[in-house]
Amino acid sequence: MATCPPYPTNPPRPHWWQRAWVRYGAVATLLAISGLVILALVREQTGTQGFLVGLGLAVLPVPLLVAAFRWLDRVEPGPWQNLLFCFAWGACAAALIAIIANSFATRWIATATADPAGADTLGATVIAPVVEESAKAAAVLLVFLFRRRHFTGIVDGVVVAGVTATGFAFTENILYLGNAFGTDQLTGDSGFASVTAATFFVRVVMSPFAHPLFTVLTGIGFGIAALSTGRHRLRRALLPPAGLLLAMGMHALWNGSAAFGEYGFFAVYGAFMVPCFGLLTWLVIWTRQRELRTVRTELPAYVMAGWLAPAEPYALGSMHARRLARQYARRHGGKEAARAVAQYEAYATSLAFLRQRGREGRAGAGFAARERELLGALWQRREVARPALDHAARATAPPPVAPIGYATYYAGPWAPAFAPAPYPVPARPRYGPYAYAPYPRPHPHRP
């Protein structure tokens, strides 16, 4: 009689290079080495005093830019580790690649053509955009491949690309401002007539968004690819390179504006940079509002199953209501309660996006496991989050109407219309903190 082999009591252990701490340690070591090398190179070019002056001036726009990208990511906040990696990659690895590759290419062109001035112009308008945008795009690609759960749409691509470019611009500004300060030390200029003041005005005051604007085009390409279904493989393959090419083209136009005459810089700034910045800002805000509509549309299915309270989809689909819920929790439960409500909002948003991907055929084989994970996280925090969200819904919703059903719980255009769902919603557990299939049957003597 044939017998089945015994089930292994201990699963095979992964190889040492497959462990998470090894990978994270390798990435951290690579970034640390890159940071030390880039620090030495910049200090060698600018001098210690120039480096300190450049560092003090270059750090000024960083908090504003990072805060702006974090604000865009408030609907479904990504892990701070991703943003830290992106900023470090831009400031250390991408900047190091750009300095070495740009210097080598410019020297090679100057030697081959015996025209140093032409080599500098060619390097700034052709070589630098290709090298720098490719180096920054590598961070977006790494997050897209290895942190795919947190890269689900256009906003995620914009945030990842923008923070990477912010780190790159930070290091580049240290170099430019430090060199400008060194020039002023040689010429004796100071005040508003100095090269340092002019460089600060152009790079920090007028165009702090230049590098983020270029790289955001690459991030949008990856974001649209993340939204594409399996049927659109060609689109998923072509959109990221298309976004990268657009980023290189705009970067080349920006660097070449000095060759367009005395007012070339201002012409490019007014005719291209400002309109593109406004258009991309509108696109990101529109996408963010669309994400909030997705939350209000997808979560009512979990209300019908008993996982969420009736008012929660509306409260979770409004940034104002979310903020009121966190404030309410902080007043009545302190910082821990406010943190629990913020986590509840993030998990609920991820659940809505997951269900949307399932409805569009993009959820993949791990839909059920991820859904159970998110529902469990919500159930653990429901005691703190539900009163806060109910308060926020009552404070921000239109006047109530007769409670005929959930669709008329509140008046307004946001009242959901329940459509057939591609995946059944797990029933809310009757006993215990939360339970998963197979769910326990109700006791005959208990409601």
C-alpha positions as CSV (number, residue, x, y, z in Angstrom):
1,M,0.0,0.0,0.0
2,A,1.4,3.4,-1.0
3,T,2.0,5.8,1.8
4,C,2.3,9.6,1.7
5,P,5.7,11.0,2.7
6,P,5.7,12.5,6.1
7,Y,4.9,16.2,6.2
8,P,8.1,18.1,7.1
9,T,7.8,19.5,10.6
10,N,10.4,22.3,9.9
11,P,10.1,24.1,6.6
12,P,13.4,24.6,4.8
13,R,15.2,27.7,5.9
14,P,16.0,30.3,3.3
15,H,19.5,30.9,2.2
16,W,21.4,33.7,4.0
17,W,21.1,36.1,1.1
18,Q,17.3,35.6,1.0
19,R,16.8,36.9,4.5
20,A,15.3,40.4,4.9
21,W,17.9,41.7,7.3
22,V,20.7,40.8,4.9
23,R,19.0,42.7,2.0
24,Y,18.3,45.7,4.2
25,G,21.8,45.6,5.5
26,A,23.3,45.5,2.1
27,V,21.2,48.4,0.8
28,A,22.0,50.5,3.9
29,T,25.7,49.7,3.6
30,L,25.7,50.6,-0.1
31,L,24.0,53.9,0.6
32,A,26.3,54.7,3.5
33,I,29.4,54.1,1.4
34,S,28.0,56.2,-1.4
35,G,27.2,59.0,1.1
36,L,30.8,59.0,2.5
37,V,32.2,59.1,-1.0
38,I,29.9,61.9,-2.2
39,L,30.7,63.8,1.0
40,A,34.4,63.6,0.3
41,L,34.0,64.6,-3.4
42,V,31.9,67.6,-2.7
43,R,34.1,68.7,0.2
44,E,37.1,68.4,-2.1
45,Q,35.5,70.6,-4.8
46,T,34.1,73.2,-2.5
47,G,36.4,73.2,0.5
48,T,35.3,72.8,4.1
49,Q,33.9,76.4,4.5
50,G,32.1,76.3,1.1
51,F,30.7,72.9,2.0
52,L,29.2,74.2,5.3
53,V,27.7,77.2,3.6
54,G,26.3,75.2,0.8
55,L,24.9,72.6,3.2
56,G,23.2,75.4,5.3
57,L,21.6,76.9,2.3
58,A,20.7,73.7,0.4
59,V,18.8,72.2,3.3
60,L,16.2,75.1,3.4
61,P,13.8,73.8,0.7
62,V,14.1,70.2,1.7
63,P,11.5,70.2,4.5
64,L,8.9,72.1,2.4
65,L,9.3,69.7,-0.6
66,V,9.2,66.5,1.6
67,A,6.1,67.9,3.4
68,A,4.4,68.6,0.1
69,F,4.9,65.0,-1.1
70,R,3.8,63.6,2.2
71,W,0.6,65.7,2.0
72,L,-0.1,64.2,-1.4
73,D,0.4,60.7,0.1
74,R,-2.0,61.3,3.0
75,V,-4.9,59.3,1.4
76,E,-2.9,56.0,1.6
77,P,0.4,56.8,3.4
78,G,3.3,54.7,2.4
79,P,5.9,53.4,4.8
80,W,8.4,56.0,5.9
81,Q,11.2,53.5,5.1
82,N,10.4,53.8,1.4
83,L,10.7,57.6,1.5
84,L,13.9,57.4,3.6
85,F,15.4,55.0,1.0
86,C,14.3,57.2,-1.9
87,F,15.8,60.4,-0.3
88,A,19.1,58.6,0.6
89,W,19.3,57.1,-2.9
90,G,18.9,60.5,-4.5
91,A,21.3,62.3,-2.2
92,C,24.0,59.6,-2.1
93,A,23.9,56.9,-4.8
94,A,22.3,58.9,-7.7
95,A,24.4,62.0,-7.0
96,L,27.6,59.9,-6.9
97,I,26.7,58.2,-10.2
98,A,26.0,61.6,-11.7
99,I,29.2,63.2,-10.6
100,I,31.4,60.4,-11.8
101,A,29.6,59.7,-15.1
102,N,29.2,63.4,-16.0
103,S,32.8,64.2,-15.2
104,F,34.1,61.2,-17.2
105,A,31.9,61.9,-20.2
106,T,32.7,65.6,-20.3
107,R,36.5,65.0,-20.1
108,W,36.2,62.3,-22.9
109,I,34.3,64.7,-25.2
110,A,36.8,67.5,-24.5
111,T,39.7,65.3,-25.3
112,A,38.1,63.9,-28.4
113,T,37.0,67.3,-29.8
114,A,39.7,69.5,-28.3
115,D,36.9,72.0,-27.4
116,P,36.4,72.2,-23.6
117,A,33.7,74.9,-23.9
118,G,31.7,72.8,-26.3
119,A,32.2,69.7,-24.2
120,D,30.8,71.5,-21.2
121,T,27.7,72.6,-23.2
122,L,27.2,69.2,-24.6
123,G,27.7,67.5,-21.2
124,A,25.1,69.8,-19.6
125,T,22.4,69.5,-22.3
126,V,22.8,65.9,-23.4
127,I,24.9,63.8,-21.0
128,A,23.7,65.2,-17.7
129,P,20.0,64.7,-18.3
130,V,20.4,61.1,-19.4
131,V,22.7,60.1,-16.6
132,E,20.9,62.0,-13.8
133,E,17.4,61.0,-14.7
134,S,18.5,57.3,-15.2
135,A,20.2,57.3,-11.8
136,K,17.1,58.8,-10.1
137,A,14.7,56.4,-12.0
138,A,16.6,53.5,-10.5
139,A,15.1,54.2,-7.1
140,V,11.6,54.3,-8.6
141,L,12.2,51.0,-10.3
142,L,13.5,49.4,-7.1
143,V,10.5,50.4,-5.1
144,F,8.2,49.4,-8.0
145,L,9.8,45.9,-8.1
146,F,10.4,45.1,-4.5
147,R,7.8,47.1,-2.6
148,R,5.0,46.5,-5.0
149,R,2.3,46.4,-2.3
150,H,2.9,50.1,-1.6
151,F,3.2,51.1,-5.3
152,T,-0.4,51.0,-6.6
153,G,-1.0,54.2,-8.6
154,I,0.0,57.6,-9.9
155,V,0.3,59.3,-6.5
156,D,2.7,56.6,-5.3
157,G,4.8,57.1,-8.3
158,V,4.8,60.9,-7.9
159,V,5.8,60.7,-4.2
160,V,8.5,58.1,-4.7
161,A,10.0,60.0,-7.7
162,G,9.6,63.4,-6.0
163,V,11.4,62.4,-2.8
164,T,14.2,60.8,-4.7
165,A,14.7,64.0,-6.8
166,T,14.5,66.1,-3.7
167,G,17.5,64.2,-2.2
168,F,19.4,64.5,-5.5
169,A,18.7,68.3,-5.7
170,F,19.9,68.6,-2.1
171,T,23.3,67.2,-2.8
172,E,23.6,69.1,-6.1
173,N,22.7,72.4,-4.4
174,I,25.4,71.9,-1.9
175,L,27.9,71.5,-4.7
176,Y,26.7,74.6,-6.7
177,L,26.3,76.8,-3.7
178,G,29.6,75.8,-2.2
179,N,31.4,76.5,-5.5
180,A,29.6,79.9,-5.8
181,F,30.8,80.7,-2.2
182,G,34.4,79.8,-3.2
183,T,34.2,82.1,-6.2
184,D,33.0,85.0,-4.0
185,Q,35.9,84.3,-1.7
186,L,38.3,84.8,-4.6
187,T,36.6,87.9,-6.1
188,G,35.6,89.5,-2.8
189,D,32.0,89.9,-3.7
190,S,29.3,89.8,-1.0
191,G,25.7,90.6,-0.4
192,F,23.1,90.6,-3.2
193,A,25.7,91.1,-5.9
194,S,27.5,87.9,-5.0
195,V,27.5,84.7,-7.1
196,T,26.2,82.8,-4.0
197,A,23.1,85.1,-3.7
198,A,22.4,84.7,-7.5
199,T,22.8,80.9,-7.3
200,F,20.6,80.7,-4.2
201,F,17.9,82.8,-5.9
202,V,17.9,80.7,-9.1
203,R,18.2,77.2,-7.6
204,V,16.4,77.5,-4.2
205,V,13.9,80.4,-4.6
206,M,12.8,80.2,-8.2
207,S,13.2,76.5,-9.1
208,P,13.3,74.2,-6.0
209,F,10.8,72.0,-7.8
210,A,12.9,71.6,-11.0
211,H,14.5,68.2,-10.3
212,P,11.3,66.8,-8.7
213,L,9.3,68.0,-11.7
214,F,11.6,66.1,-14.1
215,T,11.6,62.8,-12.2
216,V,7.9,63.0,-11.4
217,L,7.3,62.3,-15.1
218,T,9.1,59.0,-14.7
219,G,7.1,58.3,-11.6
220,I,3.8,58.9,-13.4
221,G,4.9,56.4,-16.1
222,F,5.5,53.8,-13.4
223,G,2.2,54.7,-11.7
224,I,0.1,54.3,-14.8
225,A,1.9,51.0,-15.4
226,A,0.9,49.9,-11.9
227,L,-2.7,50.6,-12.7
228,S,-2.6,48.6,-16.0
229,T,-4.1,45.2,-16.0
230,G,-2.5,42.0,-17.2
231,R,-4.1,42.4,-20.6
232,H,-2.1,45.6,-21.2
233,R,1.4,44.1,-21.0
234,L,2.7,46.3,-23.8
235,R,1.5,49.5,-22.1
236,R,3.0,48.4,-18.8
237,A,6.4,47.8,-20.5
238,L,6.4,51.1,-22.5
239,L,5.0,53.7,-20.1
240,P,8.0,53.8,-17.6
241,P,10.6,54.3,-20.4
242,A,8.3,56.9,-22.0
243,G,8.1,58.8,-18.8
244,L,11.9,58.6,-18.4
245,L,12.4,59.9,-21.9
246,L,10.0,62.9,-21.2
247,A,12.0,63.6,-18.0
248,M,15.3,63.6,-19.9
249,G,13.8,65.9,-22.6
250,M,12.5,68.4,-20.1
251,H,15.8,68.3,-18.1
252,A,17.8,68.9,-21.3
253,L,15.5,71.8,-22.2
254,W,16.0,73.3,-18.7
255,N,19.8,72.9,-18.8
256,G,20.0,74.2,-22.4
257,S,18.0,77.4,-21.6
258,A,21.2,79.3,-21.0
259,A,22.2,78.8,-24.6
260,F,19.0,80.5,-25.9
261,G,20.3,84.0,-25.3
262,E,20.2,86.5,-22.4
263,Y,16.5,85.8,-21.6
264,G,16.5,82.1,-22.5
265,F,16.3,81.0,-18.9
266,F,13.3,83.2,-18.2
267,A,11.6,82.2,-21.4
268,V,11.9,78.5,-20.7
269,Y,10.9,79.0,-17.1
270,G,7.7,80.9,-18.0
271,A,6.7,79.0,-21.1
272,F,7.5,75.4,-20.0
273,M,8.4,75.0,-16.3
274,V,5.6,76.9,-14.7
275,P,2.8,75.5,-16.9
276,C,4.1,72.0,-16.6
277,F,4.3,72.4,-12.8
278,G,0.7,73.6,-12.7
279,L,-0.5,70.8,-14.9
280,L,1.2,68.1,-12.9
281,T,-0.1,69.7,-9.7
282,W,-3.6,69.6,-11.0
283,L,-3.2,65.9,-12.2
284,V,-1.9,64.8,-8.8
285,I,-4.7,66.6,-6.9
286,W,-7.3,65.2,-9.3
287,T,-5.9,61.7,-8.8
288,R,-6.0,62.2,-5.0
289,Q,-9.7,63.1,-5.2
290,R,-10.3,60.1,-7.4
291,E,-8.7,57.9,-4.7
292,L,-11.1,59.3,-2.1
293,R,-14.0,58.5,-4.4
294,T,-12.7,55.0,-4.6
295,V,-12.8,54.7,-0.8
296,R,-16.4,55.9,-0.7
297,T,-17.4,53.5,-3.5
298,E,-15.6,50.3,-2.5
299,L,-16.0,50.2,1.3
300,P,-19.9,50.0,1.5
301,A,-19.6,46.3,0.6
302,Y,-17.9,45.7,3.9
303,V,-20.6,47.7,5.7
304,M,-23.2,45.2,4.3
305,A,-21.0,42.4,5.7
306,G,-20.8,44.0,9.1
307,W,-17.1,44.8,9.1
308,L,-17.5,48.6,9.0
309,A,-20.1,51.0,10.5
310,P,-22.5,52.6,8.1
311,A,-21.0,56.1,8.4
312,E,-17.4,55.0,7.9
313,P,-17.1,55.0,4.1
314,Y,-18.2,58.6,4.0
315,A,-15.8,59.7,6.8
316,L,-12.9,57.7,5.4
317,G,-13.5,59.3,2.0
318,S,-13.1,62.8,3.2
319,M,-9.7,64.2,4.3
320,H,-11.5,66.8,6.5
321,A,-13.4,64.1,8.3
322,R,-10.3,62.0,8.7
323,R,-8.6,64.9,10.4
324,L,-11.5,65.5,12.7
325,A,-11.5,61.8,13.7
326,R,-7.8,61.9,14.6
327,Q,-8.4,65.1,16.6
328,Y,-11.3,63.6,18.4
329,A,-9.3,60.5,19.3
330,R,-6.4,62.6,20.6
331,R,-8.7,64.6,22.8
332,H,-10.4,61.6,24.3
333,G,-7.6,59.0,24.2
334,G,-4.3,60.7,23.8
335,K,-1.6,60.1,21.2
336,E,-2.0,56.3,21.1
337,A,-5.6,56.6,20.2
338,A,-4.9,59.2,17.5
339,R,-2.2,56.8,16.1
340,A,-4.7,53.9,16.1
341,V,-7.2,56.0,14.2
342,A,-4.6,57.0,11.6
343,Q,-3.7,53.4,11.2
344,Y,-7.3,52.4,10.8
345,E,-7.8,55.0,8.1
346,A,-4.7,53.8,6.2
347,Y,-5.7,50.1,6.4
348,A,-9.3,50.9,5.3
349,T,-7.9,52.9,2.3
350,S,-5.7,50.0,1.4
351,L,-8.7,47.7,1.6
352,A,-10.7,49.9,-0.7
353,F,-7.9,50.0,-3.2
354,L,-7.4,46.2,-3.0
355,R,-11.0,45.6,-3.7
356,Q,-10.9,48.0,-6.7
357,R,-7.9,46.1,-8.1
358,G,-9.9,42.9,-7.6
359,R,-12.9,44.3,-9.5
360,E,-10.6,45.4,-12.3
361,G,-8.7,42.0,-12.4
362,R,-5.4,43.4,-11.0
363,A,-5.6,41.9,-7.5
364,G,-3.6,38.7,-8.2
365,A,-3.6,35.4,-6.3
366,G,-2.9,37.0,-2.9
367,F,-6.2,38.9,-2.8
368,A,-7.9,36.8,-0.1
369,A,-4.8,36.7,2.2
370,R,-4.3,40.4,1.9
371,E,-8.0,41.1,2.5
372,R,-8.0,39.0,5.6
373,E,-4.9,40.7,6.9
374,L,-6.4,44.2,6.4
375,L,-9.7,43.2,7.9
376,G,-7.9,41.8,10.9
377,A,-6.0,45.0,11.4
378,L,-9.2,47.0,11.2
379,W,-11.0,44.7,13.7
380,Q,-8.2,45.2,16.2
381,R,-8.6,49.0,16.2
382,R,-12.4,49.2,15.8
383,E,-13.1,50.1,19.5
384,V,-11.0,53.3,19.2
385,A,-11.6,54.2,15.6
386,R,-15.4,53.8,15.3
387,P,-16.5,56.5,17.8
388,A,-14.0,58.9,16.3
389,L,-15.1,58.3,12.7
390,D,-18.8,58.4,13.7
391,H,-18.2,61.8,15.3
392,A,-16.4,63.0,12.2
393,A,-19.1,61.8,9.9
394,R,-21.8,63.5,12.0
395,A,-19.8,66.8,12.0
396,T,-19.1,66.9,8.3
397,A,-22.1,65.1,6.7
398,P,-25.2,66.8,5.2
399,P,-28.5,66.7,7.3
400,P,-29.7,63.1,7.8
401,V,-32.8,61.8,6.2
402,A,-35.1,58.9,7.1
403,P,-33.0,55.8,7.6
404,I,-34.7,53.6,5.0
405,G,-31.4,51.8,4.2
406,Y,-27.7,52.5,4.1
407,A,-28.0,54.3,0.8
408,T,-30.1,56.9,2.5
409,Y,-28.2,57.0,5.8
410,Y,-27.0,60.4,4.7
411,A,-28.2,62.6,1.9
412,G,-25.9,63.7,-0.8
413,P,-24.3,62.5,-4.1
414,W,-21.9,60.3,-2.2
415,A,-24.5,57.8,-1.2
416,P,-23.2,54.5,-2.6
417,A,-24.9,52.3,-5.1
418,F,-24.2,48.6,-4.4
419,A,-23.0,46.8,-7.4
420,P,-22.2,43.1,-7.7
421,A,-18.7,42.5,-6.4
422,P,-16.2,40.2,-8.2
423,Y,-15.0,38.8,-4.8
424,P,-17.4,37.8,-1.9
425,V,-16.8,39.8,1.2
426,P,-15.9,37.6,4.2
427,A,-18.7,37.6,6.8
428,R,-18.0,39.5,10.0
429,P,-17.0,37.0,12.8
430,R,-19.7,36.5,15.5
431,Y,-17.3,35.5,18.3
432,G,-13.8,36.3,19.3
433,P,-11.8,39.4,18.3
434,Y,-11.8,38.3,14.7
435,A,-11.8,35.0,12.9
436,Y,-11.4,33.8,9.4
437,A,-12.9,31.1,7.3
438,P,-14.2,28.6,8.2
439,Y,-16.3,31.0,10.4
440,P,-17.9,29.7,13.5
441,R,-21.6,29.0,13.3
442,P,-23.9,31.1,15.6
443,H,-24.8,29.4,18.8
444,P,-28.5,28.5,18.7
445,H,-29.2,30.2,22.1
446,R,-27.3,33.4,21.3
447,P,-28.3,36.2,18.9
